[in-house]
Amino acid sequence: MARGFESKDVEFQQAEAARSAPRGAELTAAERDARSRRRTIELALARARADLAAARTPAHRQMLADAIAALEQQLGLR
């Protein structure tokens, strides 16, 4: 069954209100870059920790431990 014009208009108004709602302070380009870089490092750290949990050889475990230490240092965790 086709929807009436009024329900479409209400849906449109709700969508417009959601789009125009303030999302907080806009970030500068430098702030966006810093957040993006931090998120990338956090994801790499999570991946390295997961890989370490599955690693079997001592050399691979050591390499991953070193990588984790370097990533934590970049995040200021160490």
C-alpha positions as a Markdown table, in Angstrom:
| # | Residue | x | y | z |
|---|---|---|---|---|
| 1 | Met | 0.0 | 0.0 | 0.0 |
| 2 | Ala | 1.3 | 3.4 | -0.9 |
| 3 | Arg | 2.2 | 5.8 | 1.9 |
| 4 | Gly | 0.4 | 9.1 | 2.1 |
| 5 | Phe | 2.0 | 12.5 | 1.4 |
| 6 | Glu | 1.7 | 13.5 | 5.0 |
| 7 | Ser | 3.7 | 10.6 | 6.4 |
| 8 | Lys | 6.4 | 11.2 | 3.8 |
| 9 | Asp | 6.5 | 14.9 | 4.8 |
| 10 | Val | 6.8 | 13.9 | 8.5 |
| 11 | Glu | 9.6 | 11.5 | 7.7 |
| 12 | Phe | 11.4 | 14.2 | 5.6 |
| 13 | Gln | 11.1 | 16.7 | 8.5 |
| 14 | Gln | 12.5 | 14.2 | 11.0 |
| 15 | Ala | 15.4 | 13.5 | 8.7 |
| 16 | Glu | 16.1 | 17.2 | 8.2 |
| 17 | Ala | 16.1 | 17.8 | 11.9 |
| 18 | Ala | 18.5 | 15.0 | 12.5 |
| 19 | Arg | 20.9 | 16.3 | 9.8 |
| 20 | Ser | 20.8 | 19.9 | 11.1 |
| 21 | Ala | 21.3 | 19.0 | 14.7 |
| 22 | Pro | 24.5 | 20.3 | 16.2 |
| 23 | Arg | 27.2 | 17.6 | 16.4 |
| 24 | Gly | 29.4 | 19.5 | 18.9 |
| 25 | Ala | 32.5 | 21.5 | 18.0 |
| 26 | Glu | 33.9 | 21.0 | 14.6 |
| 27 | Leu | 37.5 | 19.7 | 14.5 |
| 28 | Thr | 40.4 | 21.4 | 12.8 |
| 29 | Ala | 42.3 | 19.5 | 10.2 |
| 30 | Ala | 45.1 | 18.9 | 12.6 |
| 31 | Glu | 42.8 | 17.5 | 15.2 |
| 32 | Arg | 41.1 | 15.2 | 12.7 |
| 33 | Asp | 44.6 | 14.0 | 11.6 |
| 34 | Ala | 45.7 | 13.4 | 15.2 |
| 35 | Arg | 42.5 | 11.4 | 16.0 |
| 36 | Ser | 42.8 | 9.4 | 12.9 |
| 37 | Arg | 46.5 | 8.6 | 13.6 |
| 38 | Arg | 45.7 | 7.6 | 17.2 |
| 39 | Arg | 42.8 | 5.4 | 16.0 |
| 40 | Thr | 45.1 | 3.7 | 13.5 |
| 41 | Ile | 47.7 | 3.0 | 16.2 |
| 42 | Glu | 45.0 | 1.7 | 18.6 |
| 43 | Leu | 43.8 | -0.7 | 15.9 |
| 44 | Ala | 47.4 | -1.9 | 15.2 |
| 45 | Leu | 47.9 | -2.4 | 18.9 |
| 46 | Ala | 44.8 | -4.5 | 19.2 |
| 47 | Arg | 45.8 | -6.6 | 16.2 |
| 48 | Ala | 49.3 | -7.1 | 17.5 |
| 49 | Arg | 48.0 | -8.2 | 20.9 |
| 50 | Ala | 45.6 | -10.7 | 19.2 |
| 51 | Asp | 48.5 | -12.0 | 17.1 |
| 52 | Leu | 50.7 | -12.4 | 20.2 |
| 53 | Ala | 48.0 | -14.5 | 21.8 |
| 54 | Ala | 48.1 | -16.8 | 18.9 |
| 55 | Ala | 51.9 | -16.8 | 18.2 |
| 56 | Arg | 53.7 | -20.0 | 18.8 |
| 57 | Thr | 57.4 | -19.4 | 18.0 |
| 58 | Pro | 59.6 | -17.5 | 20.4 |
| 59 | Ala | 61.0 | -15.3 | 17.7 |
| 60 | His | 57.5 | -14.3 | 16.5 |
| 61 | Arg | 56.4 | -13.7 | 20.1 |
| 62 | Gln | 59.4 | -11.4 | 20.7 |
| 63 | Met | 58.8 | -9.5 | 17.5 |
| 64 | Leu | 55.2 | -8.9 | 18.4 |
| 65 | Ala | 56.1 | -7.9 | 22.0 |
| 66 | Asp | 58.5 | -5.3 | 20.6 |
| 67 | Ala | 55.9 | -4.0 | 18.2 |
| 68 | Ile | 53.4 | -3.7 | 21.1 |
| 69 | Ala | 55.9 | -1.8 | 23.2 |
| 70 | Ala | 56.6 | 0.6 | 20.3 |
| 71 | Leu | 52.9 | 1.2 | 19.7 |
| 72 | Glu | 52.2 | 1.7 | 23.4 |
| 73 | Gln | 55.0 | 4.2 | 23.5 |
| 74 | Gln | 53.5 | 6.1 | 20.6 |
| 75 | Leu | 50.2 | 6.2 | 22.5 |
| 76 | Gly | 51.9 | 7.4 | 25.6 |
| 77 | Leu | 51.0 | 4.3 | 27.6 |
| 78 | Arg | 54.6 | 3.6 | 28.6 |
